[in-house]
């Protein structure tokens, strides 16, 4: 597409968006415009604007949040950076800005280019395409397909050595979200291999968050007007910010008017994986960088920021909205599997996962093992029950030849993230992936629970067929792990994995808990579980998390810690289910059965029936009201302004006596503005008038050591 075919930018669109995109859909669609007599390109969707000057080379000159009018940029920078065969190259970029605290439009016409940089050549525009072609029949809280525009900018080098190296920088702009995704591809069209030592796919000279005369970058705030996340994260932290491997905040010594005396303000964002230093790109091959998700923030409020991130996940990783009701079975034989399938079908459960400690071995691809699990999977499917199994990758020793080699000791010692661990690029690791794919495809399993997925271990081996050496070992292993999850996602396999692979196809992660706490008493577990739910759902949606309920003994503890015999602990069993299902969070109900008597079956069935009745709103985002502390009430509020039931409130009383409390309920994110109809436990509706802060106050009595719930219409 040529520039003259694009619509002209109308500066009237620069006005702020008055509608709140987190409450009502934004009608403006993503579009690319030409501006300034063809010298600029404008990406715009009503919520953000990003402007590029395209001559004499390309550079971003404007990055504005249209919800609050914040200008994020203070200076021009290269569009990206590369190190190829040990030499640094800028991708795009303009020169001549002397004052780096702010950027004026009339300066840009005088900026120049550097012949040594990769030069902008052309662009192409296409509709937004899904990153993964998810195949699924699993219940999902959101089924809409994200839409928008993608623009790809192509660059070439005048250096004869790189004459056939093509760099393409991609941007995807989403409809209805202040979000764009950026990534870079390098294609070697030459006749000799090149080595990519580093790919920096984003460089932004941001305005600073604070003024400090002294202080180190670690002591100073980073840019909070933007949330940045890439699909290159691992750490088993159950949180992205700790798992992130790519976000780097740098200083800018050319910014000589900054307040910090030693020029230590962290005001330049660069995005790249630190430990990827040697990717060999043979003729005809391409390399794609991690995908950088840039979500603009209009507030410091933790709840609002978390809601924005949750809405991002729902759009860019729609598979995370899937949330089947599953049991975690500990089995010793096939009859126990059939009995558990029957119990799932009888109570409304939708899936059965063979837990760790069960007799299912997904690495055993023998004909006999495949045959027995194919029969059991068919039996589950006849009952409309999904079935899956557990497999551990890391945190175990395979052999000296297959384990990761420590770059310091040059030995397969205990230097990996989990101590000993195999290398995914070893012969064993490559075979492991193929065995899992074979087992799943041959048996018809629907769920894969991958414990200890690749955690980022580097490997100094030069003998493993899946990587060349230390410098490419992390990247190659990461690509192998992602490849397995892509395969699962595109073949309809639901994936539980306790690490941050959401953007590459996994569905669920642990909500965040200490496993030994499940050996504590049931009373303690109830409060701790509600704390885990409250703390774990600031930036994750309910469907992105799993919890845990030990039906039988787990990591110690006595009879006070477990629910078996189930019929003797029905009150505790029901409340533990209500806490999780009421939060929209599936727990691993780990044991040999879901019920032991008709009375237990009725409790389980009724709870599942209640969950399914309110499933849409229970899978909606939560507003945090009061964290459980065992001293007074605690609770959460689900909200979704697009549903007829716009909210569902859950309140708990941990005390040994009934309490009556007047509670403020914030209804802004329900979309209601004047009145709300409130029903307690499905009873008669009572109408409340919202105050100027969109709140209502309700007076409620909660029985001792119990709970209650309300719907909002």
N, C-alpha and C positions, 0 to 999 in steps of 0.2 A: 504494500500500500504506500502510495506517495503522499507527501505532506499536503499537496494541494487538494487531495481528496478528503481530507479530514475537515470536520466542522471547525469554524473559527471560535476561539475562546471568547466568551462574554464575561467581562469583568464584573458584571452584576452578580455572577454566581459566587463571587468571593464573600458574600454576606454569610453570617453565621447560620448554622442550622439550628432552628429553634426547637424542633421536635427532638425528643430524647430517644435515640435509637435503641436503648435498652428497654423501652416501654412500648413503643409503637414502631411498626416497620417504616423504614425510610423509602420513599418512592423513587428517588433519584437513582439512576443506574450508572454503573461504571462506564466511563467514556474517555477517549483520548482526543484531545483538541490540538490544533495548531494555533500559535499566538506570535505576536511581535513580528509580523510579516514573514512567518515561516522560520524564524530563528529559534523559536521555542516549541517544545511539546509539553502538553499539560495532561497529567493523569488526575482524574477527578471523579468522585462518586457522591458528592454532597456532604461527606464526613471528613474527607482528607483531600488535600491537593498537593501534588508533587510536580514541580516544573523542572525541565531539563533544557539547558542551552545546548544546541547541537552543532554550532560552528563558532570558532575554528575546530573545536573538538567538543566532546560531550562532558557536561558536568551538571549536577543537581544544584539549582539556585534557589529553590523554594520548597519547603516541606511544612505545611500548615495543617494544624488540627482545626477543622471548621466547627467543632462543637464549642470550643472556648476561644478560638482565635490565636492560639499559641503558635508562634513561629519557632520551629525546632532548630533551624540552621543559623550559624553565625558566620560560616565561611564555606567556600567551595573546596572540594577534595576530589581525588580520583574516584571514578565509579567503582573500581576494584583494583587489586594488586596481585601480581604474580611473581614468583621466583622460579625461573626456568633455567636449568643447568647452572644454578648458582648465581644468576644475574637477576636483579630486581627490575620489574617493569610495571609502570602504571597503566591501567586500562582507562582511557579517557583522562579528563582533568584539564583545568585551565589555570593560568598563572597571571599574577599581577595584583592580587589583592594584598594591600599593605596593612590595612586595619582589619584584624581578625575577630574583633568583638561583635561585629555586625556586618551585614552585607546589603549594599544598596543596589537597586536594579540598574541605575545609570553607570555603575562601575563596570558591569559585565561586558559591555560593548568594547571595552579597552583591554580585556583579558586576552592572553595569547596562549599558544600551545607549545608543546615540546616535541620535536620530531622523533625523539627516542621512545615516546609513549605509543601504546596501541591507539590507533586512530579510528574514530567512529566512521562507519561506512553506510549503514542502512538500518531500517527497522521493518518489522512485520507485526501485524496485529491479528489476534485470533480470539475466539470465545474461550472463556475459562474452561479447562478440562480437569476432571478429577485426577488426583495424584495416583490413586489406586482404584482399580475397577472392582469394587467390593461385590461379592456374590453372597447373598444372605436371604434367609427366611426367618431369621430370629426377630423376636419382638424388639421394637425400637421406639424410643420416646420421640424422636424427630426423624421424619422421613423425607424432608425436602432436600433438593439438590442445590448446592451453592452455585451461583452464577456470577459472572463478571467478565473482565477482559484481561488478556495477557498480551504484553508487548515485549518483543525480543529485539535487542540492539546488537548489531554485529560490528566487531572491531577487527582490524588487521594491523600488522606491524610493517614498517618500512625496512626493518632489519632483514637483510637477505637470509640470515640463518633461520629466521622465523617467518619467512615469506608465505609458507603454507600452513601456518598455525592460525586457526580461526577461533576467536573468543566471542562468545555470545552471552550477554547479560539479560536475564529474563526477569520481568516483573508481572505478577498477577495481582490485580486489584479486584476486591470482592464487592459485590452489591450488598448494601445494607450494613456494612461493618467498616470501621475506620482501620482497615487492615490491608496490607499488601505483603506478598511473599516474593523474595528476591533470591535468585541463585545464578550460578555461572557455569557455563560449559566450555571446555577447551577441546578442540578437535584437531588432531594431527593429520593433515592432508599431505605431509611431506613424505620423503623416502628414507628418513632415518628417525630413530627413536629419540625422544626428549625426556628429560627427568623433571617432573614438577616437584619442586621443593616446598612450595607453599602456595595456597590459593586463599586470598582474602576477598570474600565475595561482597562485603559491604564496608564502606568507609564513610563516616559521617562526622563532620565537625559540628558538634552540638553546642547549643547555649548551655552555660553552666547552671547548676542547681543552687549553688550557694557561693558566697564571697568569703574567702579566708586568706588572710595575709600570710599565715604560715600553716603548714599541715601537709601530710603526705597524701597521695592518691587514695590509699587505703582508708584514711580517716575522713575523707570527704565524700559527699553524696554523689551518686551517679545520676544520669538523666532519668527522671521519673515521669516525663511527658511521653515516654514510649516504653512498651514492654517488648522485649526481644526474645524469641525462642527459636532454636533450630532443631532439626531432626538428627542431632549428633549429641546424645546425652546418655550417661550411664553412671550409676553410683550406688544404686539400691537405697537411695535416701527417701524414696516415695514422694519426692518434691523435685520440680524441674530446676529451681534456682541452684540447688546444691549439685544436681546431676549434670548441669550444663558444662560443656567442654569447649565452647566456641566464643563466648563473649569476652572481649578484652577492652578495657577502658584505658586509653593512652593519654599522655600529656602532649602539649603542643607548645614547643619553645618559640615558634614563630608568632604566637599570639602574645605579643609583647605588652599589650595593654591590660592583661588580666591582673587581678588584684594580688594573686599569690606571688610572693616575692621571688620564689625559686621556680616559677612557672610549673607548679606541680598540680594544677587543676586537672582532674580527669575529665576531659571534654572532647575526646575523639573516640568514637566507637569503631572498633575493627572486629570483624567476625571471621574466625578461622579455627580449625582444630590444631591445637598446639603440637601434638605428637605425630603429625603426618608430614614427613620431611623428604620423602623419596618415592614418588609414584612414577614408574616408568610408563610412558605413553608411546606405544609402538605405532608405526604408520597405519592410518585408517582407524585408530582407536579414539574414543572420546572419554573425557573425564567430566563428571558433574559434581559440583560442590554441594555441601549441605544447603538445605533450604532455610533461609532466614525469614521468620515470620515477624513482621513489624506492626504492632498493634498500638495505636495512639491512645493515650490516657488523658482524661480531662479532669482528674481528681486525685487527691492523695488518700481518699477514703478507702479503707481496706476492703469493705464489702463491695463497693462499686468497682474497684479494680478487679477483684476476684470475679464478679459477675461478667465483666468484659472478657476476661480470659476464658471463662467457661463457655461463653457464647462463641468465642473463637474456635474452641475445640469442637463444638457441635457442628460448626460449618466446615472446617478444614479436615476433620477426622470424624465423619458421621458414624463410622462403625463404633465409636465410643458411646453412642446413644443406645446401643443394643444392651439388653439387660435381662438375660434369661434367669429363671428361678432354678437354682441348682442345689443339689446335695453333694457333699464330699464323702464318698463311701470308703470305709476301710474294710476290704474284703479278703477272705481267705480262699474262697472257691467260687465256682460259677453259679451255684445255687443261691449264694448270698447276693450276687449281682442281680439275678432275676427277681429275687424277693424285693430288693431295693427299687428296681424298676417298677414293679407292681405297686409299691408304696408311693412312689413318685406320681404315678398315673392316678392313683386313688385319691390323692390329696391336692392335686392341681400343680404339682411341681412340673418343670419343663425340661430338666436336664440332670444328668448324673455324671459326676467326675470321679474316676478311680483315683483316690488320694494316694499320697506317699505312704508306703507301708502296705499297700494293697498287692494283690498277686498279678497285677497287670504290668508287663515289661514291654514298653514300646520299642525298645532297641532289639528285641528278639523278632527277627523277620523270618523265622523258620516257618515252613508250611503248616505245621501243627498249631503253632501259636497264632498265626494269621487266621487259620480256620476257626479256632474257638472264639476269637474275638469278633470275627465277622458274623458268626451265628448270634452272639450276644448283642451286637450292634443292631442286627436285623430285628431281634426280639424287642429292643428298646424302641426302634422306629415304628414297629407295629403298634406300640402303645403311645406313639407320638411323643416320645422322650428322646432328647438329644443325649449322646454319650461321648465321653472323652477320657483322656488319661493324663498322667503326670510323668514328667521326665526331668531329671537333673542334669544340667550340662556342667557347670563349674563347681567349685568347692569339692573336688575329688581328684585323686591322683590316678592317672591312666598308666603311663610308662615314661621312662627317661626320654624315649624317642618322640613321644607325643605331647608331653607337657610343655608349658611355656618355659623358655630359657631366660633366666634373669640376665639382663645386660651388664650387671656389675660383676656377678660371679661366673657368668657363662655356664651356669648349671641349672638343672630343673629343680631348684630348691624351693623353699616356701616363701618366695618373694612376690607371689601373685596377690590379687585383691583378696581372695579367699584363702590365702595360703597356697596350697597346691592346686593347680588347675590345668586342664588340657588347653592346648592351642587349637582354636577352631580351624586354623589353616594346616594343621597336621593331617597325616593320613587318617588317624582316628577321627578327628573333627570333621573332615570332609565326608567320611563314611557315616558318621553320626547323623548328619543332615539328611543324607540319602535314605538311611534306615527309617527315620521319622516320616519322611514323605511317603515312603513305600508302605509303612504300617498304616498310616492314616488313609491313604488312597485305597488300599486293599481291603481294609476292615470296614470303611464307611464311617469312621469316627468323625464327630462334628466339633469336638473341643480339644484343644491342646493346652495343657498347663505346663509351661516351661519354667522350671525353677532354676535359679542361678544362670540366667542368660549371660551372654558375653558381657563382662563387666569392665572392659577397657584395658585388659592386660596387654602390655607390649611383649614381644617375643624376639629374642636375638638369634634364633635359629636361622641358618641359611639352607637347611635341608628340608624344611616343610614345603610341600608343593603348593600350598595356598597363599604364600607370600614370599618375597625375595629375601627379606632380612628385617632388621630392626625398624628401619625408617618407614616401611610401608605396612608393618605388621598390624598396627591398630586399625588402619583404614581397611585393609583387606579382611580382617576378622569381622569388623563392623559391617562391611558389605555382605559377608556371608550370613551373619545373623539377620540383617535386614532382609536379605533375599529369602530366607526361610519364612519370615513373617509376611512378606509380600505374597509368597506362594499360598500361605494359609489364608490370608485376607481375600485373595482373588479366587480361592476355591471354597469359600464359605466356611472356613474353619475358625471358630471363636478361640481367641488366645488370651489366657491369663498369664502374665509375666511380671515378676516383681522388679521391674526396672522401666525406665522412661522411654519406651519404644512406641508410644501412642501414635506419633506422626508417621510411623512406618508400618502400621497395621495392627498393633495389639489393641485389645479391647479393655482390659482391666488390670489394675495394680492393687496391691494391698493398701488399705486406707491409712496405714501407719499404726503399728502397735508393737508392744513388747511381748514376745511369744510366751515367756515364763509367767506373765500375768494371768494366763489362762489356767494356771495351777492354783490361783487364789480362790477365795470363796465366791459363790455366785453373786452375793450381795456386792462385793467389791467389783466383780466383773461388770455388773450392770452400770455402775457409775463410770468406771474406766472406759467401757465401750462407748458411752454417750460422750465422754470427753474426746475419745478418738474420732468419733463422727463429727463433732463440732470442730475440732482442730484440723481434720483431714479434708474438709469440704470447703475451704476458702477458695481454692483455685482448681479443684476437681469437681466435676459433676457427680451426683450420686452413682450413676451407672459406671463411672470410671474406677470405682473402688470396691474391694471386697473386705468384709470383716471376718470374724471367727467365732464359732460357738462350739466348745468341746462337749459333744454328747457323751463321750467316754474320756478316760484319763488321757491327758496330753501334757508332756513335760513336767510330770510330777503332780502333787496335790492329792488330796484325799476325797472322800465322798462329798465333802462340801463344795468341791470345785466342779463337779460334773452333773449332768442331768439324768443320767441313767441311775436307777430305773426311771424312765421318762414319766410314767404314770404317777410317781411319787413326788414329782416336782413340776406339776402342770403350771402353777402360777408363775414360777420363774421361767419356765420354757416359753410360755406365752409372752411374757414381758420382753424376754430377750429377742424373740421374733418381732414383736411390735417395734422395738427400738430400731432394729435394722430395717425391716420393711417400711416402717414409718418414715425412715430417712431416705428410702429409695435405694438402700445399699444391700446387695446380696452378701450374705455371710456364708462361710464354709461350715455348714452343719456337719461336723465330722464324727462319724460313728458308723455302726452297722445297720441302723434303721431309723426311720422318721417317727414311728409310733409303735407302742407295745400293747395297747388296749384300745377298745372302741372309744373310750373317753379321750385318750391322747389323740387318736385319729381325728376326732371331732374338733379338738382345739387347733390342730395343725390345719385342717381343711378350712375351718372358719377364718383363720388368720390369713391364709392364702386367698380366700374368697374376698375378704376385705381389701387386701392389697390390690387384687386385680380390679375391683370396683373403682378404686381411686388411683389406678396405676399411672395414668398420665400426669396428674398433679404431683404424685409422690416421686416421680422421676424428674420433676422440675427442679430448678436451682433453689437453694435454701438461703434464707436470711437468718443470720445468727442473732438470737435473742439473749439467752443467758447460758453460760457454760456450766455444766454440772460440777458442783463442788460438795455435794452431800449435805449442805447446810440449809438450802432453801430450794425453791422450784428451779427448773431449768427447761429450756425449750428451743425449738426451731420453727421456722415458717417456710413452707414451700410456696413459690410464686411463679405464675405464668399468665401474663395478661392476655394471651391468645386463646386460653381455654374458657369454657363456661364456668367451671370451678376454678377460680383464679388464685386461690390460696388454700393451703391446708396447714393448720397450726397443731403442733404436738407439745404438750406440757407434761412434765414429770414432777412427782413429789417423792423424794427419797426418805422423807422423815417418817417416824413411827406414829405420827398422828396426822389427822386431816388438817389441811391448811386452806385458808381463803385469802386470795390475793387479787389486787387490782393491777392488771398487766397492760402496758402500752404495746399495741400491735402496729408496727409500721407497714402501711399498705401501699406505699408509693409504687413499688415494683409489681403490684398486681394490676396496675393500670387504672384502678378505680380512683375517682376524683371527688365524689360528693357523698355517696352513701354506700354501705356494704351490708349484705345480708349474711348473718353468721348463724350457723347451725352447729350445736354441740352434739357430737356422735350421731349425726343423721337426724336429729330431732327437728322441732319447729324452728323456723327462721326468725331471727330478731334483727331489726334494722338499726344500724349505727350511722351516725353522721361523722364524716372525716373532718379533722381539724385542719388548720392551715398548713400543717406539716404532713398531711396525708396519714395521720395516725388515728386510731381509735383506742379507747380503754375499755377493757372487759373485766368484770369481777367474776372470779371462778373459784369453786371449791374442788380440791383434788383429794381423793381418799388417801389414806396412809399407804406409803410404799406402792404407789400406783401411778396412773397416768390418765389423761383425757385428751380428746382431739376435737377440732372444730374445722368446718369447711367455710370458705369465704366465697361469696357469689356477688 
